[in-house]
Amino acid sequence: MFETAELGRTVSKAEFRQAEQELHSRILQLQQKLRNSTRSLIIIVSGVEGAGKGEVVDRLNRWLDSRDVQTHAFWDETDEEIQRPRYWRYWRCLPARGSVAIMFGSWYTSPIVNLALGQSDQADLDEEINRINSLEQTLSVDGAIIVKLWFHLPRQIQKQRLESDAKVSKFKKSPLLEDFSKSYDAFLSVSERAIRLSDTGYAPWHIIEASDLRYRDIAMGSILVNCLQEALDDEQEPATNSPARPGHLLDDDDIIAGVLKSGASKTTVLDSVDLSQHLDPASYDEQLPALQEKLGQLAWQLFQQRRNTVMVFEGWDGAGKGSAIRRVTSAMDARLYRVIPIAAPSDEELAHHYLWRFWRHIPRAGHMTIYDRSWYGRVLVERVEKFASKQQWLRSYQEINEFEEQLVDHGTILCKFWIHIDQDEQLRRFKLRQQDPRKQHKITDEDWRNRDKWHAYEEAVNDLVAHTSTSRTPWTLMAGNDKKFARVQILKTICERMALASQ
Amino acid sequence: MFETAELGRTVSKAEFRQAEQELHSRILQLQQKLRNSTRSLIIIVSGVEGAGKGEVVDRLNRWLDSRDVQTHAFWDETDEEIQRPRYWRYWRCLPARGSVAIMFGSWYTSPIVNLALGQSDQADLDEEINRINSLEQTLSVDGAIIVKLWFHLPRQIQKQRLESDAKVSKFKKSPLLEDFSKSYDAFLSVSERAIRLSDTGYAPWHIIEASDLRYRDIAMGSILVNCLQEALDDEQEPATNSPARPGHLLDDDDIIAGVLKSGASKTTVLDSVDLSQHLDPASYDEQLPALQEKLGQLAWQLFQQRRNTVMVFEGWDGAGKGSAIRRVTSAMDARLYRVIPIAAPSDEELAHHYLWRFWRHIPRAGHMTIYDRSWYGRVLVERVEKFASKQQWLRSYQEINEFEEQLVDHGTILCKFWIHIDQDEQLRRFKLRQQDPRKQHKITDEDWRNRDKWHAYEEAVNDLVAHTSTSRTPWTLMAGNDKKFARVQILKTICERMALASQ
């Protein structure tokens, strides 16, 4: 989920100055409009430690006209608060119509911190998120505009940031910092779940890459302006229950791109894959058989342990999915796995929900199913070719997450690979295929047509990673320009996952 | 919640015969229409033991054309099922487009039974209901028509039913029966929560009174016909996310009334209040001071224990709310309670969500707030007078339930009274007020106008009980024709609740 907020986007000083002025005056105009409306504005500022939430709150207070703006920090509960139901402290801070509340920390803070520190369990978090969703829905249908901002930092940058903060001022260092940094993974995996479950149509999350301070502030401002504009333009009663629109990353990118001209925001996760990686033939010849032998043993071991495995192979046409799958299957006893190539659905499959055809092939205990293309077709080809409506593919992120969650809850080992190549490499392979009589059947007019939609697919893959790569069901983006490198890396990844599971 | 399914509705043999024929042919017509559509039908049959779920399933199979109908009973998981994620067993039973699945037992069964038997906790139930809601939404937006039927029996009738069942046939007696009957309360309170949390716009629950077998079957048939009609008339794509319409009891009553002509279904909970109850003046003079003394002591005791109390008084104009409240307050130290009379909201209150004005007055630890009229105005006067839109008051049931749940989760003692009188008694009291110069100010033109809306208020009270009377936040419907009886009963109820809480 957070991979798409680790792309190293930056904004230059000059660009910042111009955009900042523009945003400042837009925000003041919109605040005036808000003041004369029946709506209120709640800005929730959250994210990892070190992302500069305090600076963000300061910036917001500078941008907004301070009349009718209140900033609330939720520290320890007061005496008055402890004596009443928990949400009383939030209800008393809710802004009146026409005014603004900036929530520095919010109803999200304690459920996330408690679970990350092991003081509660996942069911507690889920229960609390239900409560939060209800509250946000209640406020939103009553006219509140809820803007939820999550500021993200990659591990390495967080570490640097915290260390330099600590040098500058002991005072600013929260006592929890040390724990947080240590439990970066725990905190992120909990946050990811909280965000995913509370990313609703009436109060969506906006994940902002906070490594570059200028990019962070411009992104935040652009998103705020857009949310206010949309809400205040809409003169009707606020939507009672707009369909869950899971995630807005790409939409946000477009919005930020409208403010910035440099295109910093239009990077996708695929740009972060280093396609120059390769493996020399000698190492390949040495590593491949060793890995295959290991895989064969692990498959038997997991059979005995009755653990099942599901593998998903996706990637560009010509990326080498088929040949990678063959390297996997040839390592294992044929009784242990099945390969399910996903082409057009059968009549019976069409008569059911699109996930039904994948549920059918879920392996029994100890077995493995390898999907050659998969349920992700919904958000790849069906999205790009418009076979599915936008509403259909948007909601399928959530459906897919729930499906995969059930797999891993059951104990299934799930590996998802996207094999990435660039356009030049694809062209080279297509031409090779055309020349080779044994491979001509593998290349069709459709493959050529798909090349024109390269950018649409890039966006689709970016969204797919943003929405369906979770800490429990991560995507592996595999550099595929060098086939040998890709095959060995895939086998390695699978062996690692299986070995971990079999312990 | 179940109070409105304990009204003793019956259907005569003659009426049954006619309605049954009508329903049978309507169902066959609609099934034919379903067959030619892209929709499928899932009927979930659940409810208390002894309600005749087996008979209902038989009846459904007789009514429907058996081609394209499958009945699924979910007993213990098979080997095949255990080896896969839990919902695999449900996915494999999902009906194809055009066909019907009758689920005898369903995804609801084990979460409810587990919690009722103490094998899981409430957070587990809530988590599972989230999963179920997602599944039902997934299926529903894909075209499935999900009809969820809950058959209810009052405790006494369940007991008789189970005993006579046991006499007729040892074979039909499930081994769980004995446990269930013992844990009737636990089972009902869990079911109530499960129903409440899964009563969504895309898959609402229908609670059916099952004491009279003929009424039960006609009610079921009428609801099924109506659901099919609505869904199949609607040629558009199914709503992706219709607003949660909590409960459909009254709508169902109207639908059933359309099939039956006797009006059996148009009874409301208020009809079940025995207004002939009274107390002679001598007993009143004896009991009142004793109860007041007890209440005074309990109030101090709860102050020391730092437990807070919230009381809600609602009722017809002239029912005696004010005089009942005075009997309560005069028993207690004035530092311990506040009475909040609810009239028109202030400017500041209007600028917030309608619940904000009630949150403000939530008492501190050890204190009590008595609301003279309350947040229920939203679903009473605002509903009847159309101050709130249907969507607004419909969604407020859920908002109110969540608000009250937070109170009781915090440990607040919550008492909710509806003081009931009949129209004649109200008229008598209004006339008395007009004649008494000290009371003339208490009667206005509005009071007279409200009398014309008696039936609308009856429906509103029925819905209010159906939706907001839960095992943790029950309504007390108090017979108020005899004021003395009502006052003593109210004091008794309060003392009992407080005494229980202070233990």
Contacts between the chains, C-beta under 8 A, distances in Angstrom:
chain1	res1	chain2	res2	distance
A	80	B	364	7.1
A	83	B	306	7.4
A	83	B	308	7.4
A	83	B	364	4.6
A	83	B	365	3.9
A	84	B	308	7.8
A	84	B	362	5.2
A	84	B	363	7.9
A	84	B	364	6.8
A	84	B	365	8.0
A	84	B	410	6.8
A	85	B	362	6.7
A	85	B	406	4.2
A	85	B	407	5.7
A	85	B	409	6.8
A	85	B	410	4.0
A	85	B	412	7.0
A	86	B	406	6.9
A	86	B	409	8.0
A	86	B	410	7.0
A	87	B	406	5.8
A	88	B	359	6.1
A	88	B	362	5.8
A	91	B	355	7.7
A	91	B	356	6.2
A	91	B	359	4.1
A	92	B	359	7.3
A	92	B	360	7.5
A	94	B	352	6.2
A	94	B	353	7.0
A	94	B	356	6.5
A	96	B	348	6.8
A	96	B	351	3.8
A	96	B	352	5.9
A	97	B	351	4.6
A	97	B	352	7.5
A	98	B	351	7.3
A	121	B	123	7.7
A	122	B	127	7.8
A	123	B	121	7.7
A	123	B	123	3.7
A	123	B	124	5.7
A	123	B	126	7.3
A	123	B	127	4.7
A	124	B	123	5.6
A	126	B	123	7.3
A	126	B	126	6.9
A	126	B	127	4.9
A	126	B	130	6.3
A	127	B	122	7.8
A	127	B	123	4.8
A	127	B	126	4.9
A	127	B	127	7.1
A	130	B	126	6.3
A	130	B	130	6.8
A	131	B	402	7.1
A	131	B	406	7.9
A	134	B	398	7.1
A	134	B	399	7.6
A	134	B	402	5.2
A	135	B	402	7.8
A	138	B	353	6.6
A	138	B	355	7.6
A	138	B	399	5.2
A	138	B	402	7.7
A	139	B	353	6.2
A	141	B	395	6.8
A	142	B	353	4.5
A	142	B	354	7.6
A	144	B	353	7.9
A	201	B	241	7.4
A	240	B	243	4.4
A	240	B	391	5.9
A	240	B	395	6.9
A	241	B	201	7.4
A	241	B	241	5.5
A	241	B	242	7.2
A	241	B	243	4.3
A	241	B	244	7.0
A	242	B	241	7.2
A	243	B	240	4.4
A	243	B	241	4.3
A	244	B	241	6.9
A	306	B	83	7.4
A	308	B	83	7.4
A	308	B	84	7.8
A	348	B	96	6.8
A	351	B	96	3.8
A	351	B	97	4.5
A	351	B	98	7.4
A	352	B	94	6.2
A	352	B	96	5.9
A	352	B	97	7.5
A	353	B	94	7.0
A	353	B	138	6.6
A	353	B	139	6.2
A	353	B	142	4.5
A	353	B	144	7.9
A	354	B	142	7.7
A	355	B	91	7.7
A	355	B	138	7.6
A	356	B	91	6.2
A	356	B	94	6.5
A	359	B	88	6.2
A	359	B	91	4.2
A	359	B	92	7.3
A	360	B	92	7.5
A	362	B	84	5.1
A	362	B	85	6.7
A	362	B	88	5.8
A	363	B	84	7.9
A	364	B	80	7.1
A	364	B	83	4.5
A	364	B	84	6.8
A	365	B	83	3.9
A	365	B	84	8.0
A	391	B	240	5.8
A	395	B	141	6.8
A	395	B	240	6.8
A	398	B	134	7.2
A	399	B	134	7.6
A	399	B	138	5.2
A	402	B	131	7.1
A	402	B	134	5.2
A	402	B	135	7.8
A	402	B	138	7.7
A	406	B	85	4.2
A	406	B	86	6.9
A	406	B	87	5.8
A	406	B	131	7.9
A	407	B	85	5.6
A	409	B	85	6.8
A	409	B	86	8.0
A	410	B	84	6.8
A	410	B	85	4.0
A	410	B	86	7.0
A	412	B	85	7.1
